[in-house]
């Protein structure tokens, strides 16, 4: 699934995102509001991961949504 579709359906996607990255709070999900860059930043912040690892995880996540 491409990111434009995820962004457009963000409210429906929050459950999937929360299942994948459980440390993200509801406030985080509201702030992210479908923006990939903000999602990646929040994942880095909550999990202490490197930027390239976060990008890989998000890419994997989006590919599993198809």
Secondary structure, DSSP 8 states (H G I E B T S, - for coil): --HHHHHHTHHHHHHHHHHH-TT--HHHHHHHTT-HHHHHHHHHHHH---HHHHHHHHHHHHHHT-
